């Protein structure tokens, strides 16, 4: 018979008959370590905090038990740790030195001890130290306890680093798959945006088709799919979509996955989402469609792809700007040409009544001004204040644009109220512009014919 009693009180803890012990032995469970594992459920403490003694002598974990036996159980508190010992323990965790980790836990050391503001399990999970992580979990390390900086749990850190085996082990040990960092970021967010496809598969398998899990909101309300699209992770995006992630779900800014991909210039993701019929015209809180975002960010390939897919060119954002006006604003001749090829309205007026040509003149884009004129835009259209492109360029002091406009026949005699473009140039001290306007006026002035006197 095997009896285990408390050393201090003599209270019986375990009593196994010879037959019961033989059943354990037949399964290879006849060592001190095996008995300690049996005692975990009874005492609530891991084997590292248990000591079994026989005749006053502490028995090592690998010692085999022979019947009959009377063993005394002692339960230990955690010991204090000095900085040097903790430094050595940190090194052991980082290098997955199992023997050193075992020694620390046998002191017994606290498995939830913080090292550099991180718990031991967080450190092991982030470093990929699988065997050390297993020992810490066996020592009852808190799976939910997070590091202090971002609020990351061990599962977050394993997912971030792509340590599939550790992530799987933590989930099997009942780590909380839905736990979020301070901004709400889950392990699935981190694995998705860093392209760790195997970890994503493990997480999806553990979470099932739970919409709340797939659509957990992290920073600014971004779901794992938003994060994957932001970083251009095609494989993890596909995995999330196959698991029924909503491709048209929006962030708190109103961005869909397509909007995020267009803003960040992820051409392959854009192609994937368009093939899945993502909403082309969904606007965010600023009234911007995916096409408008692609134009703002000057992602020409993405713009071309959207136009080929039938994206509307006319919608304006909340500032009153269409895709063409934005292309002018960012000074992109390629974007402007692409939109004009797609038959964007070259005379469309934005906020303030500005045509694309007016916008180019305001911003001083000489080449774009010439480009728009080459495409037949009207050089005499006015904005809401009645200013024509030539007047706008004179007021802003854009000398080369004034030169281009006058060469193309812009009328310098049309006044804005009581002022002409020449008056504006004089008023603001744009002397070179004044010379251009005067020279243009002289060239356009009708020449007088000399009267030749005939014979008397």
Secondary structure, DSSP 8 states (H G I E B T S, - for coil): -EEEEETTT--EEEEE-HHHHHHHHHTT--BHHHHHHHHHHHHSS-GGGEEEEETTEE--TT-B--SSEEEEEEE-------HHHHHHHHHHHHTT-HHHHHHHHHTT--TT-EETTEEHHHHHHHHT-HHHHHHHHHTT--TT---TTT---HHHHHHHHT-HHHHHHHHHTT--TT---TT---HHHHHHHTT-HHHHHHHHHHHTT-HHHHT---GGG--HHHHHHHTT-HHHHHHHHHTT--TT---TT---HHHHHHHHT-HHHHHHHHHTT--TT---TT---HHHHHHHTT-HHHHHHHHHTT--S----TTS--HHHHHHHTT-HHHHHHHHHTT--TT---GGG--HHHHHHHHT-HHHHHHHHHTT--TT-B-TT--BHHHHHHHHT-HHHHHHHHHTT--TT--BTTB-HHHHHHHTT-HHHHHHHHHHHHHHS-----------
